Amino acid sequence: MSTIQVVGAQAYLAGLNAVHESDECLTHLAQVHHPAYGARIYYLKHYLEDRGPTKGLVNEAIGFTLAAGAGLFVPGNPLIITVPAQRVAEMHRAFARRLARNTDVLLWGTERVAGHELPQSLEQATDILRRWKGLPHLIAFDTWVQIPDRSATNLLRQPGERIVLIDHGHLAGSVNWTADLLQPDTDPRHPFLGLWGGGIPDAINQGIMHAAQRHAERFREAESELKHWTNALLDDSRDRIAILDFLEKRAAGSEDRMRKILGLLV
């Protein structure tokens, strides 16, 4: 059984307040009834589609599945919830005209977790990230699934120096990827590789390489789950085939890719 639950409009108990609004995604807090755990507070995200198809929702499902499988911390009890578009419009009135009337929309939901955003001070945020034991795994993971916009703003800090990932909407490089745009051979340099200014510590390099060596196995472990969600959330069969092929090829090439990016000989 999938960790990600699918629920209907009856599970949406009450909208609370808007959290984030952009031209591509609307996020608000709501009280939602989880089928196993009852009423909980959730962050709900709606990826706008009035200006063209978006892959934001499937990206979130894929990213959550693979990040959790890779041992990274992610918010608990994820949901995909169907609600009338009017409920979203009520929470995001400035964007109401961009939501179709008399239709239902799908939202990605994750339970609100205790934690704080990383400090706005670059120096303080850098110090926290350098000390975080999971940093090498995050760098390797983001490079594998090609998340280009990782920053301190989409990470939450919890007690015990645990950091939670809260956003996978730009997996595969964009919320608007298509089968023709996916590039499994690209070698982006993760922004967090610049945290040390000069040379990257050997322990970090070793941690990144250790994580990269496991990506092919992680993909195989998650493959049936990924097929389930790509079949459920993508209409175009070319897109379904392409994203799985993209992730598999990048997983198989993770070790060589990271070695090249890090400038390691062996």
C-alpha angles and dihedrals in degrees: 000000000000120000087222110081125205116216137174134235092278088071091062102091104170141342112234113182143326115261107177137005129187138151090269107033140030119200128188140163117247141167108247133181111233111205092231104029106032127223114006137160112255140187105228121197127196118192108210116235104179092102096045141311116310132203094202096112097048089043090057092050093047094044093049092049095049096040092051090047090051091056097252119139116254131169114278135249101019120202140191106209130188114216136163110270087236090070090058091045090054090057096042106036095166088062098040093110090059093058119084115239125238093016136108123239134198121239130193112227136190126176117257109256130201112256147098134250114253114266117280088229106098091211093053094044090048091052092052093048093048090055095045110108092208095058096097090051091050093050091049092045096048090048092050096051092031104238103173101183104057110145141144089274094070096048128081123207119219132183115287092039091283115153124201125209112225108174134052099153094119096050112146088029101292148022085242102053119144132193090261094050099051111108112191093181099058118118108207117182111232113239091228090064085078094061092099096049094217128022120005113239115257091238090058093048091050092048092050092049092047090053093046091053089062099051097092089053091046091053093050091050092052099036098102091048091049091050090051094055097040089052091048099044107031121070097189114078090205090059092048092052094041099052093049091047090048093052094044094049092046091048091052091049098042097104095050092042094053092044089055094046092048093045094236122159097205 
